């Protein structure tokens, strides 16, 4: 018999890709999505969809008779910058939702919970590679709420719910929302280039990120799902490679058929200069490693758009 | 002209005592309280009271024309143990409320915010005295929500709202709720002794706490209110003295007119063994120190009850 899995946020970039892979792996996939930033067209075929908010207790009553093997909580407001526009909504969608879903797990005998956390729990770091046990230094409402969610997971592990937080670094790739100009360094630059063959960079070309390709992110969720980890654990999902803004511009310029004009403006307030993660822990415990270099991934993404 | 101050939770033990002192100091005091655990009779005379939840945006509209000098946020579910009964309510009353009030400060030009935080942000500690920059290790929904609130205050300090979190240790004294048998080690023992001259201790007599008398807690709020601290800061409010369960029993036995029978049962799950705080930082920065020894405070509390 097929196992049932709830993937929240399957109308979004990451949730959609994870749900699609789980359908392929022969799971029975359910989703809740409020379509606030996702698109109904992105929900993969055969996924059972209920429109609603993951922080709404009533919405979960729809599943009171479903025996879930696992919940993968991927829904939620997903940008540090945007969390400043409506902090209460961010708290509800990223934190109250986690509590609601964990309580559902406890009441309904689901003992596996996997959570899309974020590199932004670390804030700025002076280290070459941030490691999982480094100090947390949240700089946005978004990252505060993700930390609280991880702490909730630790508490619920006492009740037998085994949980894993995947601290995702800069996720990019085909399927990313190309209309959101506030999130995704690669997608923002690509949107601009597609629009009028020009890119305006806000801030230094020396800023850098640790990019991780969507297919590799999907595999981290699948490995977390298959793991036998007991209690609560948390992992960086990252490439351990520094990619500078100038590197991104270079590959876009190389791959685009037309010449791309590049100009610079001053930076966005609160933007971090750079962060790169260490991925030793996830390699050791989940046997995960990134399989796409940034150049390979970007070429795939650009080809999907041109 | 009198300055306006909003003290949330003035129907509760600490909020009531703080509001009473501020009335005495000639402030114009307003309060919001949902009376879920507080008592309307405890709200001091001359305090303007609105019944409602501090996490309710609409409730704050009542104050849209009041020019507040400061907000002292003391309302909220106040027990780690009880937070396990309704984690979502705990999140709303302790965390969403803080966000709602800070947003109100930002929108209404109030630039002083003082928050009743808790020693339980530290969890268990192997140190003799926990200090403010020690690791946080929350063990309850309650403490997770208090940490998130402190982190919100740090973010709002970027918008010019100066804020202080007072991490209260074991507060006790006259006015404490004597009917709540899940909160307050001193008050629980006293309630039992008053009821039938017997005390059942759940757990070891060697367990210990750092007790701080209600009048000293009130003075910490007044000093925080009067301080010129800019940005965000946080302080332990504690005695730096270890009081064992056996010490509490001893003073109750000495002061009660009848003989008190003492018996032991096994401990409550999740109860910490002991914690004592360092109070150097608050002495240095706010010139606060405790003025009541535990014995003095307990004698006053017992005399108020007999």
Interface residues (C-beta under 8 A of the other chain):
Chain A: X57 X87 X88 X91 X92 X95 X96 X99 X100 X103 X138 X139 X140 X141 X144 X145 X147 X148 X151 X152 X155
Chain B: X57 X87 X88 X91 X92 X95 X96 X99 X100 X103 X138 X139 X140 X141 X144 X145 X147 X148 X151 X152 X155
